[in-house]
Amino acid sequence: MSCLQVILAIIFPPLAVIDRGCGSVLIVFLLTLCGWIPGVIGALIILNKND
């Protein structure tokens, strides 16, 4: 998880997880529609996963 991805996760969460696949982007986008905080938390969790 790079600093740029963390900053993107705070500013615009779906853009931060764009390299993780379509499903991750969709999940984070839906969470962001429900509220900004759930989107940020979801993006940070997805970015913190080890592949």
mmCIF entry with sequence, helices, sheets and N, C-alpha, C, O atoms, coordinates in Angstrom:
data_MODEL
# 
_entry.id   MODEL 
# 
_entity.id                         1 
_entity.type                       polymer 
_entity.pdbx_number_of_molecules   1 
# 
_entity_poly.entity_id                      1 
_entity_poly.type                           'polypeptide(L)' 
_entity_poly.nstd_linkage                   no 
_entity_poly.nstd_monomer                   no 
_entity_poly.pdbx_seq_one_letter_code       MSCLQVILAIIFPPLAVIDRGCGSVLIVFLLTLCGWIPGVIGALIILNKND 
_entity_poly.pdbx_seq_one_letter_code_can   MSCLQVILAIIFPPLAVIDRGCGSVLIVFLLTLCGWIPGVIGALIILNKND 
_entity_poly.pdbx_strand_id                 A 
# 
loop_
_entity_poly_seq.entity_id 
_entity_poly_seq.num 
_entity_poly_seq.mon_id 
_entity_poly_seq.hetero 
1 1  MET n 
1 2  SER n 
1 3  CYS n 
1 4  LEU n 
1 5  GLN n 
1 6  VAL n 
1 7  ILE n 
1 8  LEU n 
1 9  ALA n 
1 10 ILE n 
1 11 ILE n 
1 12 PHE n 
1 13 PRO n 
1 14 PRO n 
1 15 LEU n 
1 16 ALA n 
1 17 VAL n 
1 18 ILE n 
1 19 ASP n 
1 20 ARG n 
1 21 GLY n 
1 22 CYS n 
1 23 GLY n 
1 24 SER n 
1 25 VAL n 
1 26 LEU n 
1 27 ILE n 
1 28 VAL n 
1 29 PHE n 
1 30 LEU n 
1 31 LEU n 
1 32 THR n 
1 33 LEU n 
1 34 CYS n 
1 35 GLY n 
1 36 TRP n 
1 37 ILE n 
1 38 PRO n 
1 39 GLY n 
1 40 VAL n 
1 41 ILE n 
1 42 GLY n 
1 43 ALA n 
1 44 LEU n 
1 45 ILE n 
1 46 ILE n 
1 47 LEU n 
1 48 ASN n 
1 49 LYS n 
1 50 ASN n 
1 51 ASP n 
# 
_struct_asym.id          A 
_struct_asym.entity_id   1 
# 
loop_
_struct_conf.conf_type_id 
_struct_conf.id 
_struct_conf.pdbx_PDB_helix_id 
_struct_conf.beg_label_comp_id 
_struct_conf.beg_label_asym_id 
_struct_conf.beg_label_seq_id 
_struct_conf.pdbx_beg_PDB_ins_code 
_struct_conf.end_label_comp_id 
_struct_conf.end_label_asym_id 
_struct_conf.end_label_seq_id 
_struct_conf.pdbx_end_PDB_ins_code 
_struct_conf.beg_auth_comp_id 
_struct_conf.beg_auth_asym_id 
_struct_conf.beg_auth_seq_id 
_struct_conf.end_auth_comp_id 
_struct_conf.end_auth_asym_id 
_struct_conf.end_auth_seq_id 
_struct_conf.pdbx_PDB_helix_class 
_struct_conf.details 
_struct_conf.pdbx_PDB_helix_length 
HELX_P HELX_P1 AA1 CYS A 3  ? ILE A 11 ? CYS A 3  ILE A 11 1 ? 9  
HELX_P HELX_P2 AA2 PRO A 13 ? ALA A 16 ? PRO A 13 ALA A 16 1 ? 4  
HELX_P HELX_P3 AA3 ILE A 18 ? ARG A 20 ? ILE A 18 ARG A 20 5 ? 3  
HELX_P HELX_P4 AA4 CYS A 22 ? CYS A 34 ? CYS A 22 CYS A 34 1 ? 13 
HELX_P HELX_P5 AA5 TRP A 36 ? ASN A 48 ? TRP A 36 ASN A 48 1 ? 13 
# 
_struct_conf_type.id          HELX_P 
_struct_conf_type.criteria    ? 
_struct_conf_type.reference   ? 
# 
loop_
_atom_site.group_PDB 
_atom_site.id 
_atom_site.type_symbol 
_atom_site.label_atom_id 
_atom_site.label_alt_id 
_atom_site.label_comp_id 
_atom_site.label_asym_id 
_atom_site.label_entity_id 
_atom_site.label_seq_id 
_atom_site.pdbx_PDB_ins_code 
_atom_site.Cartn_x 
_atom_site.Cartn_y 
_atom_site.Cartn_z 
_atom_site.occupancy 
_atom_site.B_iso_or_equiv 
_atom_site.pdbx_formal_charge 
_atom_site.auth_seq_id 
_atom_site.auth_comp_id 
_atom_site.auth_asym_id 
_atom_site.auth_atom_id 
_atom_site.pdbx_PDB_model_num 
ATOM 1   N N  . MET A 1 1  ? 0.858   -1.163  0.000   1.00 0.00 ? 1  MET A N  1 
ATOM 2   C CA . MET A 1 1  ? 0.000   0.000   0.000   1.00 0.00 ? 1  MET A CA 1 
ATOM 3   C C  . MET A 1 1  ? 0.907   1.229   0.000   1.00 0.00 ? 1  MET A C  1 
ATOM 4   O O  . MET A 1 1  ? 1.667   1.458   0.941   1.00 0.00 ? 1  MET A O  1 
ATOM 5   N N  . SER A 1 2  ? 0.812   2.005   -1.064  1.00 0.00 ? 2  SER A N  1 
ATOM 6   C CA . SER A 1 2  ? 1.667   3.187   -1.176  1.00 0.00 ? 2  SER A CA 1 
ATOM 7   C C  . SER A 1 2  ? 0.959   4.412   -0.611  1.00 0.00 ? 2  SER A C  1 
ATOM 8   O O  . SER A 1 2  ? -0.250  4.405   -0.379  1.00 0.00 ? 2  SER A O  1 
ATOM 9   N N  . CYS A 1 3  ? 1.733   5.446   -0.399  1.00 0.00 ? 3  CYS A N  1 
ATOM 10  C CA . CYS A 1 3  ? 1.175   6.694   0.131   1.00 0.00 ? 3  CYS A CA 1 
ATOM 11  C C  . CYS A 1 3  ? 0.178   7.305   -0.843  1.00 0.00 ? 3  CYS A C  1 
ATOM 12  O O  . CYS A 1 3  ? -0.822  7.885   -0.420  1.00 0.00 ? 3  CYS A O  1 
ATOM 13  N N  . LEU A 1 4  ? 0.436   7.182   -2.138  1.00 0.00 ? 4  LEU A N  1 
ATOM 14  C CA . LEU A 1 4  ? -0.476  7.717   -3.142  1.00 0.00 ? 4  LEU A CA 1 
ATOM 15  C C  . LEU A 1 4  ? -1.828  7.013   -3.075  1.00 0.00 ? 4  LEU A C  1 
ATOM 16  O O  . LEU A 1 4  ? -2.867  7.660   -3.196  1.00 0.00 ? 4  LEU A O  1 
ATOM 17  N N  . GLN A 1 5  ? -1.824  5.698   -2.886  1.00 0.00 ? 5  GLN A N  1 
ATOM 18  C CA . GLN A 1 5  ? -3.075  4.961   -2.787  1.00 0.00 ? 5  GLN A CA 1 
ATOM 19  C C  . GLN A 1 5  ? -3.848  5.345   -1.529  1.00 0.00 ? 5  GLN A C  1 
ATOM 20  O O  . GLN A 1 5  ? -5.077  5.410   -1.561  1.00 0.00 ? 5  GLN A O  1 
ATOM 21  N N  . VAL A 1 6  ? -3.162  5.598   -0.439  1.00 0.00 ? 6  VAL A N  1 
ATOM 22  C CA . VAL A 1 6  ? -3.830  6.012   0.789   1.00 0.00 ? 6  VAL A CA 1 
ATOM 23  C C  . VAL A 1 6  ? -4.472  7.383   0.608   1.00 0.00 ? 6  VAL A C  1 
ATOM 24  O O  . VAL A 1 6  ? -5.603  7.603   1.043   1.00 0.00 ? 6  VAL A O  1 
ATOM 25  N N  . ILE A 1 7  ? -3.762  8.296   -0.024  1.00 0.00 ? 7  ILE A N  1 
ATOM 26  C CA . ILE A 1 7  ? -4.312  9.634   -0.278  1.00 0.00 ? 7  ILE A CA 1 
ATOM 27  C C  . ILE A 1 7  ? -5.520  9.533   -1.198  1.00 0.00 ? 7  ILE A C  1 
ATOM 28  O O  . ILE A 1 7  ? -6.531  10.195  -0.964  1.00 0.00 ? 7  ILE A O  1 
ATOM 29  N N  . LEU A 1 8  ? -5.429  8.714   -2.241  1.00 0.00 ? 8  LEU A N  1 
ATOM 30  C CA . LEU A 1 8  ? -6.567  8.513   -3.140  1.00 0.00 ? 8  LEU A CA 1 
ATOM 31  C C  . LEU A 1 8  ? -7.743  7.866   -2.416  1.00 0.00 ? 8  LEU A C  1 
ATOM 32  O O  . LEU A 1 8  ? -8.898  8.193   -2.688  1.00 0.00 ? 8  LEU A O  1 
ATOM 33  N N  . ALA A 1 9  ? -7.451  6.951   -1.498  1.00 0.00 ? 9  ALA A N  1 
ATOM 34  C CA . ALA A 1 9  ? -8.520  6.300   -0.742  1.00 0.00 ? 9  ALA A CA 1 
ATOM 35  C C  . ALA A 1 9  ? -9.264  7.297   0.122   1.00 0.00 ? 9  ALA A C  1 
ATOM 36  O O  . ALA A 1 9  ? -10.462 7.138   0.356   1.00 0.00 ? 9  ALA A O  1 
ATOM 37  N N  . ILE A 1 10 ? -8.586  8.305   0.593   1.00 0.00 ? 10 ILE A N  1 
ATOM 38  C CA . ILE A 1 10 ? -9.233  9.322   1.417   1.00 0.00 ? 10 ILE A CA 1 
ATOM 39  C C  . ILE A 1 10 ? -10.002 10.307  0.551   1.00 0.00 ? 10 ILE A C  1 
ATOM 40  O O  . ILE A 1 10 ? -11.102 10.721  0.916   1.00 0.00 ? 10 ILE A O  1 
ATOM 41  N N  . ILE A 1 11 ? -9.443  10.686  -0.587  1.00 0.00 ? 11 ILE A N  1 
ATOM 42  C CA . ILE A 1 11 ? -10.090 11.689  -1.445  1.00 0.00 ? 11 ILE A CA 1 
ATOM 43  C C  . ILE A 1 11 ? -11.207 11.066  -2.280  1.00 0.00 ? 11 ILE A C  1 
ATOM 44  O O  . ILE A 1 11 ? -12.342 11.543  -2.247  1.00 0.00 ? 11 ILE A O  1 
ATOM 45  N N  . PHE A 1 12 ? -10.901 10.016  -3.020  1.00 0.00 ? 12 PHE A N  1 
ATOM 46  C CA . PHE A 1 12 ? -11.881 9.351   -3.895  1.00 0.00 ? 12 PHE A CA 1 
ATOM 47  C C  . PHE A 1 12 ? -11.631 7.841   -3.840  1.00 0.00 ? 12 PHE A C  1 
ATOM 48  O O  . PHE A 1 12 ? -10.833 7.316   -4.616  1.00 0.00 ? 12 PHE A O  1 
ATOM 49  N N  . PRO A 1 13 ? -12.310 7.146   -2.924  1.00 0.00 ? 13 PRO A N  1 
ATOM 50  C CA . PRO A 1 13 ? -12.015 5.726   -2.666  1.00 0.00 ? 13 PRO A CA 1 
ATOM 51  C C  . PRO A 1 13 ? -12.050 4.794   -3.880  1.00 0.00 ? 13 PRO A C  1 
ATOM 52  O O  . PRO A 1 13 ? -11.157 3.953   -3.988  1.00 0.00 ? 13 PRO A O  1 
ATOM 53  N N  . PRO A 1 14 ? -13.024 4.884   -4.809  1.00 0.00 ? 14 PRO A N  1 
ATOM 54  C CA . PRO A 1 14 ? -13.016 3.922   -5.926  1.00 0.00 ? 14 PRO A CA 1 
ATOM 55  C C  . PRO A 1 14 ? -11.772 4.023   -6.814  1.00 0.00 ? 14 PRO A C  1 
ATOM 56  O O  . PRO A 1 14 ? -11.336 3.023   -7.385  1.00 0.00 ? 14 PRO A O  1 
ATOM 57  N N  . LEU A 1 15 ? -11.209 5.203   -6.929  1.00 0.00 ? 15 LEU A N  1 
ATOM 58  C CA . LEU A 1 15 ? -10.020 5.374   -7.760  1.00 0.00 ? 15 LEU A CA 1 
ATOM 59  C C  . LEU A 1 15 ? -8.798  4.695   -7.135  1.00 0.00 ? 15 LEU A C  1 
ATOM 60  O O  . LEU A 1 15 ? -7.887  4.282   -7.853  1.00 0.00 ? 15 LEU A O  1 
ATOM 61  N N  . ALA A 1 16 ? -8.773  4.580   -5.828  1.00 0.00 ? 16 ALA A N  1 
ATOM 62  C CA . ALA A 1 16 ? -7.625  3.973   -5.147  1.00 0.00 ? 16 ALA A CA 1 
ATOM 63  C C  . ALA A 1 16 ? -7.542  2.473   -5.384  1.00 0.00 ? 16 ALA A C  1 
ATOM 64  O O  . ALA A 1 16 ? -6.450  1.906   -5.370  1.00 0.00 ? 16 ALA A O  1 
ATOM 65  N N  . VAL A 1 17 ? -8.683  1.821   -5.602  1.00 0.00 ? 17 VAL A N  1 
ATOM 66  C CA . VAL A 1 17 ? -8.683  0.357   -5.754  1.00 0.00 ? 17 VAL A CA 1 
ATOM 67  C C  . VAL A 1 17 ? -8.873  -0.077  -7.198  1.00 0.00 ? 17 VAL A C  1 
ATOM 68  O O  . VAL A 1 17 ? -9.234  -1.227  -7.449  1.00 0.00 ? 17 VAL A O  1 
ATOM 69  N N  . ILE A 1 18 ? -8.638  0.811   -8.145  1.00 0.00 ? 18 ILE A N  1 
ATOM 70  C CA . ILE A 1 18 ? -8.860  0.518   -9.565  1.00 0.00 ? 18 ILE A CA 1 
ATOM 71  C C  . ILE A 1 18 ? -7.983  -0.643  -10.052 1.00 0.00 ? 18 ILE A C  1 
ATOM 72  O O  . ILE A 1 18 ? -8.374  -1.365  -10.969 1.00 0.00 ? 18 ILE A O  1 
ATOM 73  N N  . ASP A 1 19 ? -6.810  -0.826  -9.450  1.00 0.00 ? 19 ASP A N  1 
ATOM 74  C CA . ASP A 1 19 ? -5.914  -1.901  -9.886  1.00 0.00 ? 19 ASP A CA 1 
ATOM 75  C C  . ASP A 1 19 ? -6.240  -3.248  -9.247  1.00 0.00 ? 19 ASP A C  1 
ATOM 76  O O  . ASP A 1 19 ? -5.601  -4.251  -9.566  1.00 0.00 ? 19 ASP A O  1 
ATOM 77  N N  . ARG A 1 20 ? -7.225  -3.286  -8.349  1.00 0.00 ? 20 ARG A N  1 
ATOM 78  C CA . ARG A 1 20 ? -7.601  -4.529  -7.668  1.00 0.00 ? 20 ARG A CA 1 
ATOM 79  C C  . ARG A 1 20 ? -8.710  -5.296  -8.383  1.00 0.00 ? 20 ARG A C  1 
ATOM 80  O O  . ARG A 1 20 ? -9.063  -6.398  -7.963  1.00 0.00 ? 20 ARG A O  1 
ATOM 81  N N  . GLY A 1 21 ? -9.254  -4.742  -9.435  1.00 0.00 ? 21 GLY A N  1 
ATOM 82  C CA . GLY A 1 21 ? -10.271 -5.447  -10.202 1.00 0.00 ? 21 GLY A CA 1 
ATOM 83  C C  . GLY A 1 21 ? -11.627 -4.763  -10.137 1.00 0.00 ? 21 GLY A C  1 
ATOM 84  O O  . GLY A 1 21 ? -11.875 -3.879  -9.318  1.00 0.00 ? 21 GLY A O  1 
ATOM 85  N N  . CYS A 1 22 ? -12.490 -5.211  -11.034 1.00 0.00 ? 22 CYS A N  1 
ATOM 86  C CA . CYS A 1 22 ? -13.803 -4.596  -11.184 1.00 0.00 ? 22 CYS A CA 1 
ATOM 87  C C  . CYS A 1 22 ? -14.682 -4.800  -9.945  1.00 0.00 ? 22 CYS A C  1 
ATOM 88  O O  . CYS A 1 22 ? -15.425 -3.898  -9.559  1.00 0.00 ? 22 CYS A O  1 
ATOM 89  N N  . GLY A 1 23 ? -14.600 -5.961  -9.334  1.00 0.00 ? 23 GLY A N  1 
ATOM 90  C CA . GLY A 1 23 ? -15.422 -6.238  -8.155  1.00 0.00 ? 23 GLY A CA 1 
ATOM 91  C C  . GLY A 1 23 ? -15.093 -5.328  -6.992  1.00 0.00 ? 23 GLY A C  1 
ATOM 92  O O  . GLY A 1 23 ? -15.994 -4.844  -6.307  1.00 0.00 ? 23 GLY A O  1 
ATOM 93  N N  . SER A 1 24 ? -13.815 -5.090  -6.764  1.00 0.00 ? 24 SER A N  1 
ATOM 94  C CA . SER A 1 24 ? -13.401 -4.209  -5.681  1.00 0.00 ? 24 SER A CA 1 
ATOM 95  C C  . SER A 1 24 ? -13.851 -2.779  -5.935  1.00 0.00 ? 24 SER A C  1 
ATOM 96  O O  . SER A 1 24 ? -14.302 -2.089  -5.021  1.00 0.00 ? 24 SER A O  1 
ATOM 97  N N  . VAL A 1 25 ? -13.726 -2.341  -7.176  1.00 0.00 ? 25 VAL A N  1 
ATOM 98  C CA . VAL A 1 25 ? -14.145 -0.981  -7.522  1.00 0.00 ? 25 VAL A CA 1 
ATOM 99  C C  . VAL A 1 25 ? -15.645 -0.832  -7.310  1.00 0.00 ? 25 VAL A C  1 
ATOM 100 O O  . VAL A 1 25 ? -16.103 0.186   -6.791  1.00 0.00 ? 25 VAL A O  1 
ATOM 101 N N  . LEU A 1 26 ? -16.411 -1.841  -7.708  1.00 0.00 ? 26 LEU A N  1 
ATOM 102 C CA . LEU A 1 26 ? -17.856 -1.795  -7.560  1.00 0.00 ? 26 LEU A CA 1 
ATOM 103 C C  . LEU A 1 26 ? -18.264 -1.769  -6.088  1.00 0.00 ? 26 LEU A C  1 
ATOM 104 O O  . LEU A 1 26 ? -19.140 -0.994  -5.702  1.00 0.00 ? 26 LEU A O  1 
ATOM 105 N N  . ILE A 1 27 ? -17.644 -2.599  -5.275  1.00 0.00 ? 27 ILE A N  1 
ATOM 106 C CA . ILE A 1 27 ? -17.953 -2.634  -3.846  1.00 0.00 ? 27 ILE A CA 1 
ATOM 107 C C  . ILE A 1 27 ? -17.642 -1.293  -3.196  1.00 0.00 ? 27 ILE A C  1 
ATOM 108 O O  . ILE A 1 27 ? -18.459 -0.758  -2.445  1.00 0.00 ? 27 ILE A O  1 
ATOM 109 N N  . VAL A 1 28 ? -16.468 -0.752  -3.481  1.00 0.00 ? 28 VAL A N  1 
ATOM 110 C CA . VAL A 1 28 ? -16.084 0.527   -2.874  1.00 0.00 ? 28 VAL A CA 1 
ATOM 111 C C  . VAL A 1 28 ? -16.965 1.654   -3.392  1.00 0.00 ? 28 VAL A C  1 
ATOM 112 O O  . VAL A 1 28 ? -17.292 2.576   -2.645  1.00 0.00 ? 28 VAL A O  1 
ATOM 113 N N  . PHE A 1 29 ? -17.355 1.593   -4.665  1.00 0.00 ? 29 PHE A N  1 
ATOM 114 C CA . PHE A 1 29 ? -18.239 2.616   -5.218  1.00 0.00 ? 29 PHE A CA 1 
ATOM 115 C C  . PHE A 1 29 ? -19.598 2.591   -4.518  1.00 0.00 ? 29 PHE A C  1 
ATOM 116 O O  . PHE A 1 29 ? -20.139 3.642   -4.175  1.00 0.00 ? 29 PHE A O  1 
ATOM 117 N N  . LEU A 1 30 ? -20.145 1.404   -4.307  1.00 0.00 ? 30 LEU A N  1 
ATOM 118 C CA . LEU A 1 30 ? -21.422 1.291   -3.611  1.00 0.00 ? 30 LEU A CA 1 
ATOM 119 C C  . LEU A 1 30 ? -21.316 1.756   -2.155  1.00 0.00 ? 30 LEU A C  1 
ATOM 120 O O  . LEU A 1 30 ? -22.225 2.409   -1.641  1.00 0.00 ? 30 LEU A O  1 
ATOM 121 N N  . LEU A 1 31 ? -20.218 1.420   -1.503  1.00 0.00 ? 31 LEU A N  1 
ATOM 122 C CA . LEU A 1 31 ? -20.018 1.901   -0.136  1.00 0.00 ? 31 LEU A CA 1 
ATOM 123 C C  . LEU A 1 31 ? -19.884 3.417   -0.098  1.00 0.00 ? 31 LEU A C  1 
ATOM 124 O O  . LEU A 1 31 ? -20.364 4.059   0.836   1.00 0.00 ? 31 LEU A O  1 
ATOM 125 N N  . THR A 1 32 ? -19.235 3.992   -1.104  1.00 0.00 ? 32 THR A N  1 
ATOM 126 C CA . THR A 1 32 ? -19.084 5.442   -1.163  1.00 0.00 ? 32 THR A CA 1 
ATOM 127 C C  . THR A 1 32 ? -20.434 6.113   -1.408  1.00 0.00 ? 32 THR A C  1 
ATOM 128 O O  . THR A 1 32 ? -20.681 7.207   -0.900  1.00 0.00 ? 32 THR A O  1 
ATOM 129 N N  . LEU A 1 33 ? -21.303 5.472   -2.175  1.00 0.00 ? 33 LEU A N  1 
ATOM 130 C CA . LEU A 1 33 ? -22.646 6.022   -2.368  1.00 0.00 ? 33 LEU A CA 1 
ATOM 131 C C  . LEU A 1 33 ? -23.440 6.020   -1.060  1.00 0.00 ? 33 LEU A C  1 
ATOM 132 O O  . LEU A 1 33 ? -24.260 6.908   -0.828  1.00 0.00 ? 33 LEU A O  1 
ATOM 133 N N  . CYS A 1 34 ? -23.196 5.029   -0.215  1.00 0.00 ? 34 CYS A N  1 
ATOM 134 C CA . CYS A 1 34 ? -23.872 4.975   1.089   1.00 0.00 ? 34 CYS A CA 1 
ATOM 135 C C  . CYS A 1 34 ? -23.332 6.038   2.038   1.00 0.00 ? 34 CYS A C  1 
ATOM 136 O O  . CYS A 1 34 ? -24.027 6.468   2.958   1.00 0.00 ? 34 CYS A O  1 
ATOM 137 N N  . GLY A 1 35 ? -22.121 6.449   1.819   1.00 0.00 ? 35 GLY A N  1 
ATOM 138 C CA . GLY A 1 35 ? -21.487 7.453   2.664   1.00 0.00 ? 35 GLY A CA 1 
ATOM 139 C C  . GLY A 1 35 ? -20.007 7.471   2.407   1.00 0.00 ? 35 GLY A C  1 
ATOM 140 O O  . GLY A 1 35 ? -19.422 6.464   2.007   1.00 0.00 ? 35 GLY A O  1 
ATOM 141 N N  . TRP A 1 36 ? -19.407 8.602   2.632   1.00 0.00 ? 36 TRP A N  1 
ATOM 142 C CA . TRP A 1 36 ? -17.988 8.746   2.325   1.00 0.00 ? 36 TRP A CA 1 
ATOM 143 C C  . TRP A 1 36 ? -17.123 7.891   3.252   1.00 0.00 ? 36 TRP A C  1 
ATOM 144 O O  . TRP A 1 36 ? -16.165 7.262   2.803   1.00 0.00 ? 36 TRP A O  1 
ATOM 145 N N  . ILE A 1 37 ? -17.459 7.867   4.539   1.00 0.00 ? 37 ILE A N  1 
ATOM 146 C CA . ILE A 1 37 ? -16.667 7.108   5.520   1.00 0.00 ? 37 ILE A CA 1 
ATOM 147 C C  . ILE A 1 37 ? -16.659 5.608   5.214   1.00 0.00 ? 37 ILE A C  1 
ATOM 148 O O  . ILE A 1 37 ? -15.582 5.011   5.223   1.00 0.00 ? 37 ILE A O  1 
ATOM 149 N N  . PRO A 1 38 ? -17.802 4.969   4.945   1.00 0.00 ? 38 PRO A N  1 
ATOM 150 C CA . PRO A 1 38 ? -17.745 3.539   4.598   1.00 0.00 ? 38 PRO A CA 1 
ATOM 151 C C  . PRO A 1 38 ? -16.909 3.264   3.351   1.00 0.00 ? 38 PRO A C  1 
ATOM 152 O O  . PRO A 1 38 ? -16.244 2.231   3.270   1.00 0.00 ? 38 PRO A O  1 
ATOM 153 N N  . GLY A 1 39 ? -16.935 4.173   2.382   1.00 0.00 ? 39 GLY A N  1 
ATOM 154 C CA . GLY A 1 39 ? -16.123 3.997   1.183   1.00 0.00 ? 39 GLY A CA 1 
ATOM 155 C C  . GLY A 1 39 ? -14.638 4.052   1.489   1.00 0.00 ? 39 GLY A C  1 
ATOM 156 O O  . GLY A 1 39 ? -13.858 3.260   0.959   1.00 0.00 ? 39 GLY A O  1 
ATOM 157 N N  . VAL A 1 40 ? -14.248 4.990   2.345   1.00 0.00 ? 40 VAL A N  1 
ATOM 158 C CA . VAL A 1 40 ? -12.836 5.110   2.728   1.00 0.00 ? 40 VAL A CA 1 
ATOM 159 C C  . VAL A 1 40 ? -12.393 3.881   3.500   1.00 0.00 ? 40 VAL A C  1 
ATOM 160 O O  . VAL A 1 40 ? -11.310 3.349   3.254   1.00 0.00 ? 40 VAL A O  1 
ATOM 161 N N  . ILE A 1 41 ? -13.215 3.427   4.426   1.00 0.00 ? 41 ILE A N  1 
ATOM 162 C CA . ILE A 1 41 ? -12.860 2.242   5.214   1.00 0.00 ? 41 ILE A CA 1 
ATOM 163 C C  . ILE A 1 41 ? -12.747 1.011   4.319   1.00 0.00 ? 41 ILE A C  1 
ATOM 164 O O  . ILE A 1 41 ? -11.809 0.226   4.451   1.00 0.00 ? 41 ILE A O  1 
ATOM 165 N N  . GLY A 1 42 ? -13.703 0.845   3.410   1.00 0.00 ? 42 GLY A N  1 
ATOM 166 C CA . GLY A 1 42 ? -13.656 -0.286  2.485   1.00 0.00 ? 42 GLY A CA 1 
ATOM 167 C C  . GLY A 1 42 ? -12.425 -0.250  1.599   1.00 0.00 ? 42 GLY A C  1 
ATOM 168 O O  . GLY A 1 42 ? -11.788 -1.280  1.376   1.00 0.00 ? 42 GLY A O  1 
ATOM 169 N N  . ALA A 1 43 ? -12.085 0.924   1.093   1.00 0.00 ? 43 ALA A N  1 
ATOM 170 C CA . ALA A 1 43 ? -10.900 1.048   0.242   1.00 0.00 ? 43 ALA A CA 1 
ATOM 171 C C  . ALA A 1 43 ? -9.630  0.730   1.018   1.00 0.00 ? 43 ALA A C  1 
ATOM 172 O O  . ALA A 1 43 ? -8.744  0.046   0.505   1.00 0.00 ? 43 ALA A O  1 
ATOM 173 N N  . LEU A 1 44 ? -9.535  1.217   2.241   1.00 0.00 ? 44 LEU A N  1 
ATOM 174 C CA . LEU A 1 44 ? -8.334  0.942   3.038   1.00 0.00 ? 44 LEU A CA 1 
ATOM 175 C C  . LEU A 1 44 ? -8.224  -0.539  3.392   1.00 0.00 ? 44 LEU A C  1 
ATOM 176 O O  . LEU A 1 44 ? -7.119  -1.079  3.441   1.00 0.00 ? 44 LEU A O  1 
ATOM 177 N N  . ILE A 1 45 ? -9.339  -1.194  3.636   1.00 0.00 ? 45 ILE A N  1 
ATOM 178 C CA . ILE A 1 45 ? -9.309  -2.636  3.917   1.00 0.00 ? 45 ILE A CA 1 
ATOM 179 C C  . ILE A 1 45 ? -8.855  -3.403  2.688   1.00 0.00 ? 45 ILE A C  1 
ATOM 180 O O  . ILE A 1 45 ? -8.016  -4.298  2.793   1.00 0.00 ? 45 ILE A O  1 
ATOM 181 N N  . ILE A 1 46 ? -9.392  -3.068  1.534   1.00 0.00 ? 46 ILE A N  1 
ATOM 182 C CA . ILE A 1 46 ? -9.005  -3.755  0.292   1.00 0.00 ? 46 ILE A CA 1 
ATOM 183 C C  . ILE A 1 46 ? -7.547  -3.498  -0.025  1.00 0.00 ? 46 ILE A C  1 
ATOM 184 O O  . ILE A 1 46 ? -6.844  -4.409  -0.462  1.00 0.00 ? 46 ILE A O  1 
ATOM 185 N N  . LEU A 1 47 ? -7.074  -2.275  0.187   1.00 0.00 ? 47 LEU A N  1 
ATOM 186 C CA . LEU A 1 47 ? -5.671  -1.972  -0.083  1.00 0.00 ? 47 LEU A CA 1 
ATOM 187 C C  . LEU A 1 47 ? -4.729  -2.666  0.893   1.00 0.00 ? 47 LEU A C  1 
ATOM 188 O O  . LEU A 1 47 ? -3.575  -2.937  0.561   1.00 0.00 ? 47 LEU A O  1 
ATOM 189 N N  . ASN A 1 48 ? -5.221  -2.953  2.101   1.00 0.00 ? 48 ASN A N  1 
ATOM 190 C CA . ASN A 1 48 ? -4.365  -3.559  3.120   1.00 0.00 ? 48 ASN A CA 1 
ATOM 191 C C  . ASN A 1 48 ? -4.250  -5.067  2.965   1.00 0.00 ? 48 ASN A C  1 
ATOM 192 O O  . ASN A 1 48 ? -3.379  -5.682  3.582   1.00 0.00 ? 48 ASN A O  1 
ATOM 193 N N  . LYS A 1 49 ? -5.120  -5.684  2.144   1.00 0.00 ? 49 LYS A N  1 
ATOM 194 C CA . LYS A 1 49 ? -5.053  -7.134  1.917   1.00 0.00 ? 49 LYS A CA 1 
ATOM 195 C C  . LYS A 1 49 ? -3.760  -7.496  1.204   1.00 0.00 ? 49 LYS A C  1 
ATOM 196 O O  . LYS A 1 49 ? -3.313  -6.786  0.304   1.00 0.00 ? 49 LYS A O  1 
ATOM 197 N N  . ASN A 1 50 ? -3.169  -8.602  1.616   1.00 0.00 ? 50 ASN A N  1 
ATOM 198 C CA . ASN A 1 50 ? -1.997  -9.129  0.927   1.00 0.00 ? 50 ASN A CA 1 
ATOM 199 C C  . ASN A 1 50 ? -2.454  -10.151 -0.096  1.00 0.00 ? 50 ASN A C  1 
ATOM 200 O O  . ASN A 1 50 ? -3.186  -11.084 0.235   1.00 0.00 ? 50 ASN A O  1 
ATOM 201 N N  . ASP A 1 51 ? -2.028  -9.980  -1.328  1.00 0.00 ? 51 ASP A N  1 
ATOM 202 C CA . ASP A 1 51 ? -2.408  -10.915 -2.394  1.00 0.00 ? 51 ASP A CA 1 
ATOM 203 C C  . ASP A 1 51 ? -1.403  -12.012 -2.535  1.00 0.00 ? 51 ASP A C  1 
ATOM 204 O O  . ASP A 1 51 ? -1.562  -12.890 -3.384  1.00 0.00 ? 51 ASP A O  1 
# 
